[in-house]
Amino acid sequence: MKGIMLEELRKKEGEWMVSDLMTKELICIEKGATMHDAVRKMLKHRIHGLVVTEDEEPMGIVTTYDALLIMERGEFGGDISVENVMSKNIIGIEPDEDIVTAVKTMLENGIRRLPVIENEKFVGMITSSDIINAFDKGFK
């Protein structure tokens, strides 16, 4: 089944662009916020990752996986700053890249979301769920 899906996706190479599927409204959190704040915000917006900012400039990404790691260690999220948990090495993609490139980038880096960057500015986010949902609906 996996091979069939990838084969079908490859047929769309050059047709489905990141800009067609990305979420344009970025949900952000300031780097000084706590992980408790981050989890509440992710739950409120029903998302799994937040762009961490300082004075509206992107600094990193924090995810529900990061929250799970804190829980596993037995720590309290109210005592931990987002800045101390976030991933700082942001792997992004440009809006004019095709979806196959986005999928390859996610798989090669073991990640599920890519910030969309244009002219050194964050303009959106594309997630594995965005791609799977579009594929399931036969994105046209």
C-alpha positions in Angstrom: 0.0 0.0 0.0 2.8 2.4 0.9 4.4 2.0 -2.5 1.1 2.7 -4.3 0.6 5.9 -2.4 4.2 7.2 -3.1 3.8 6.2 -6.8 0.6 8.2 -7.0 2.2 11.2 -5.2 5.1 11.1 -7.6 2.7 11.5 -10.5 1.7 14.8 -9.0 5.3 16.1 -8.9 5.4 19.6 -10.2 1.6 19.9 -10.0 0.9 20.2 -6.2 2.8 23.1 -4.7 3.5 23.8 -1.1 1.7 27.1 -1.4 -1.5 25.2 -2.4 -1.6 23.2 0.8 0.2 25.2 3.5 -1.6 26.8 6.4 -1.0 30.5 6.0 -2.0 31.5 9.6 1.0 30.7 11.8 0.2 30.1 15.4 3.2 31.4 17.4 4.4 31.6 21.0 6.9 33.9 22.6 10.2 32.2 23.6 9.7 33.3 27.3 6.4 31.4 27.6 6.2 28.1 29.5 5.7 24.7 28.1 2.4 24.6 29.9 1.4 27.7 27.9 2.5 26.0 24.7 0.5 22.9 25.4 -2.6 24.9 26.1 -2.2 26.9 23.0 -1.6 23.7 20.8 -4.7 22.1 22.4 -6.8 25.3 21.8 -5.9 25.4 18.1 -5.8 21.6 17.6 -2.3 21.6 16.3 0.9 19.8 17.2 3.5 22.5 16.8 4.1 26.2 17.4 6.6 28.6 15.9 8.6 30.2 18.8 9.2 33.9 18.3 11.1 36.8 19.9 9.7 40.2 19.0 7.8 38.5 16.2 10.9 37.0 14.7 11.0 33.2 14.4 13.5 31.5 16.7 12.5 27.8 16.7 9.7 25.3 16.9 8.2 23.5 19.8 5.9 20.5 19.4 3.7 18.1 21.4 6.6 15.6 21.2 8.7 18.0 23.2 5.9 18.1 25.8 5.9 14.3 25.9 9.6 14.3 26.6 9.1 16.7 29.5 6.3 14.5 30.9 8.4 11.4 30.6 11.1 13.0 32.7 8.5 13.8 35.4 9.0 17.6 35.0 6.3 20.2 35.3 5.7 22.3 32.1 4.9 25.4 34.1 8.5 25.6 35.2 10.1 25.1 31.8 10.6 27.9 29.3 9.7 27.2 25.6 13.1 28.6 24.7 14.9 25.7 26.6 12.9 23.1 24.7 12.4 24.4 21.2 14.2 23.0 18.2 16.5 25.8 16.9 17.7 24.3 13.7 14.7 25.1 11.6 14.3 23.1 8.4 12.0 24.9 6.1 10.7 24.9 2.5 9.8 27.6 0.0 6.2 28.0 -1.1 7.0 27.3 -4.8 8.5 23.9 -4.1 6.3 20.9 -5.0 4.8 18.5 -2.5 7.1 15.7 -3.4 10.0 17.8 -2.3 8.2 18.6 1.0 7.6 14.9 1.6 11.2 14.0 0.9 12.4 16.8 3.2 10.2 15.5 6.0 11.2 11.9 5.6 14.9 12.7 5.3 14.8 14.7 8.5 12.4 12.7 10.5 10.0 15.6 10.9 6.2 16.1 10.4 6.0 19.9 9.7 7.9 22.4 7.7 7.8 26.1 8.1 7.3 27.8 4.7 9.8 30.5 4.2 9.8 33.2 1.5 12.3 36.0 1.4 13.6 34.9 4.8 10.2 35.4 6.4 7.8 32.7 7.7 4.7 32.7 5.5 3.0 29.5 6.6 3.4 25.9 7.7 2.9 22.6 5.9 2.4 19.4 7.8 2.3 15.7 7.0 -1.4 15.9 7.8 -2.0 18.7 5.3 -0.4 16.5 2.6 -2.2 13.3 3.6 -5.6 15.0 3.8 -5.1 16.6 0.4 -4.0 13.3 -1.1 -6.9 11.5 0.4 -9.3 14.0 -1.1 -7.6 13.8 -4.5 -6.4 17.4 -4.3 -7.4 19.1 -7.6 
